[in-house]
Amino acid sequence: MRPSARRLVTLPLVMLPITLLGSCQSEGGPMSGPVDFNVRFVATNDLIAPITLSVDGQPYAILTTGKSTGLSLSSKSKLTWTSAKPADAQGQAIPDQIGEVNVSVSAINAVLEITNVIADQTYITASIFNHTTTPVSIGVFDGSAVSCASRLPAAGQGAVGFTQTGYYRLVATTQFRAYGTPDCTGAYVSWPPSELASFETKSGLVTLNLLSAP
């Protein structure tokens, strides 16, 4: 009779932890993860630069300015976008201050509108026309340092020089400057803040004219 009594005592002790574990899982305990659901939306590009949408690290679509595309993604998907960089007169990409932008898929409500305001920060891009016979370098000053953005050719043969910058943060101290040196040092001329503030809504485009050389 002693072996039977030992089995009756041991059996409930083995079953008790299993019952508790199942209870924790069914009630959304530590082992449950975030809910996965499908998100349908339309992505629209309002920037003047083409953008590339990537899903889980793989390119999904390229949108030129004003174009849209529909997407249907898992709420757990990793969605990012990057903007194309304009090229200078030598064909080299002009760097700017917009890197890879992460988007929370679960927070999208029907439309993902890509504009020049990213995480509450405004960015602008400049179309700059040179009416002088002097080639210059365009530098962007952020209050503490200057970033050499691009070369702006001189006017000649009845045509003005032109360059398109990338996107730069617009803050109270931002200045777009034209330098006479290729490394953005020395004397310069700059555009007043009022001209920079006249950017187009959503695209962030501002048009600047250089009328006198530095």
C-alpha positions in Angstrom: 0.0 0.0 0.0 3.0 2.3 0.5 3.9 2.7 -3.3 0.2 3.6 -4.2 0.1 6.3 -1.5 3.4 7.8 -2.8 2.0 8.1 -6.3 -1.2 9.9 -5.1 0.9 12.5 -3.2 3.3 13.1 -6.1 0.9 13.5 -9.0 -0.8 16.8 -8.0 2.6 18.4 -7.4 3.6 17.7 -11.0 0.4 19.0 -12.5 0.2 22.2 -10.6 3.0 24.2 -12.4 1.7 23.1 -15.8 -1.8 24.4 -15.0 -0.4 27.8 -13.8 1.8 28.2 -16.9 -1.1 27.7 -19.2 -3.1 30.2 -17.2 -0.4 32.9 -17.6 -0.2 32.4 -21.4 -4.0 32.6 -21.9 -4.2 35.8 -19.9 -1.6 37.7 -21.9 1.3 37.2 -19.5 5.0 37.9 -20.2 5.2 35.4 -23.1 2.5 37.2 -25.2 3.8 39.6 -27.9 2.4 42.7 -29.6 -0.7 42.2 -31.7 -0.1 41.9 -35.5 -2.7 43.5 -37.8 -2.8 44.6 -41.4 -2.5 48.3 -42.3 -3.7 49.6 -45.7 -2.6 53.1 -46.7 -1.5 55.4 -49.5 2.0 56.9 -49.5 2.5 60.3 -51.2 5.7 62.2 -51.9 5.4 66.0 -51.7 9.2 66.6 -51.8 10.9 67.7 -55.0 13.4 64.9 -54.6 12.4 61.3 -55.5 12.1 59.1 -52.5 12.6 55.3 -52.0 10.3 53.4 -49.8 11.8 50.2 -48.2 10.0 47.5 -46.3 12.0 45.3 -43.9 15.2 46.6 -45.6 14.1 45.9 -49.2 13.3 48.6 -51.7 9.5 48.6 -52.3 8.8 51.7 -54.5 10.4 54.9 -55.9 8.1 57.9 -55.8 8.9 61.0 -57.8 7.4 64.3 -56.6 3.6 64.3 -56.4 3.3 60.6 -57.0 1.5 58.1 -54.8 1.4 54.3 -54.2 -0.8 52.0 -52.2 0.6 49.6 -49.6 -0.8 46.8 -47.4 1.7 45.9 -44.7 1.8 44.1 -41.4 1.8 46.4 -38.4 5.1 44.8 -37.4 6.8 45.7 -40.7 9.8 48.0 -40.7 9.0 50.9 -43.1 11.7 53.5 -44.0 12.2 56.1 -46.7 15.2 57.9 -48.1 15.4 60.9 -50.5 17.5 61.0 -53.6 20.3 63.5 -53.6 20.7 66.1 -56.4 23.9 66.0 -58.4 26.4 68.9 -58.9 27.9 70.0 -62.2 30.4 67.1 -62.0 27.7 64.5 -61.4 28.5 64.0 -57.8 25.7 63.5 -55.3 25.1 66.6 -53.1 24.8 65.5 -49.4 22.1 66.9 -47.2 20.7 66.5 -43.7 17.9 64.0 -44.4 19.1 60.5 -43.7 17.0 57.3 -43.5 13.6 58.1 -41.9 11.8 55.4 -39.9 8.0 55.2 -40.0 5.8 53.4 -37.5 3.4 51.4 -39.6 0.9 50.8 -36.8 0.5 54.6 -36.4 -0.4 55.3 -40.0 -4.0 56.4 -40.6 -5.0 55.8 -44.2 -2.4 58.2 -45.7 1.4 58.6 -45.3 2.3 62.0 -46.6 6.0 62.6 -47.0 6.7 66.3 -46.6 9.6 68.6 -45.6 8.5 68.4 -41.9 10.1 65.4 -40.3 9.6 64.7 -36.6 8.5 68.4 -36.1 11.7 69.6 -37.8 11.4 71.7 -41.0 13.8 71.1 -43.9 14.3 73.3 -47.0 15.9 72.9 -50.3 17.1 75.8 -52.5 17.0 76.3 -56.3 19.8 78.9 -56.7 20.4 81.0 -59.8 23.6 82.8 -60.4 23.3 86.0 -62.4 26.9 87.0 -62.0 30.0 86.0 -64.0 31.7 84.6 -60.9 31.3 80.9 -60.0 30.7 80.4 -56.3 30.3 77.7 -53.7 27.1 77.4 -51.7 27.6 76.8 -48.0 24.9 76.2 -45.4 25.5 77.7 -41.9 23.6 76.1 -39.0 24.7 78.5 -36.3 28.0 76.8 -35.4 29.4 75.3 -38.6 29.3 75.6 -42.4 28.5 72.7 -44.7 29.7 73.1 -48.3 26.6 72.1 -50.2 27.4 72.5 -53.9 29.2 74.5 -56.6 27.1 77.2 -58.4 28.4 77.9 -61.9 28.7 81.4 -63.3 26.2 82.9 -65.8 27.4 82.8 -69.4 26.2 82.7 -73.0 22.9 84.1 -72.2 22.1 81.6 -69.4 22.3 82.0 -65.7 24.2 79.5 -63.5 22.1 77.0 -61.5 22.3 74.5 -58.7 19.8 72.6 -56.6 20.8 71.9 -53.0 19.7 69.0 -50.9 17.5 69.4 -47.8 18.8 71.2 -44.8 17.3 72.0 -41.4 15.7 75.4 -41.1 16.3 76.9 -37.7 16.6 80.5 -36.5 20.4 80.6 -37.3 20.3 78.9 -40.7 22.0 80.8 -43.5 22.6 80.0 -47.2 25.8 81.6 -48.2 27.7 82.1 -51.5 31.5 81.9 -51.2 34.1 82.9 -53.7 36.3 79.9 -52.7 35.7 76.2 -53.4 35.9 75.2 -49.7 33.4 77.7 -48.4 35.8 79.9 -46.5 36.5 83.6 -46.6 34.2 86.4 -47.8 30.6 85.5 -48.6 27.1 86.9 -49.3 24.0 85.5 -47.7 20.3 85.6 -48.2 18.1 87.1 -45.5 16.0 84.9 -43.3 12.8 86.2 -44.8 13.8 84.6 -48.2 14.5 81.2 -46.6 11.1 81.4 -44.8 9.3 81.8 -48.1 9.6 78.1 -48.8 6.7 76.2 -50.5 4.5 74.3 -48.1 5.1 70.5 -48.0 7.9 70.5 -50.6 10.2 72.9 -48.7 11.4 74.5 -52.0 12.8 78.0 -51.9 14.1 80.0 -54.9 17.2 82.2 -54.4 19.0 84.5 -56.9 22.6 85.6 -56.6 22.9 89.1 -58.0 26.3 90.1 -56.7 29.5 88.1 -56.2 31.1 87.8 -52.8 
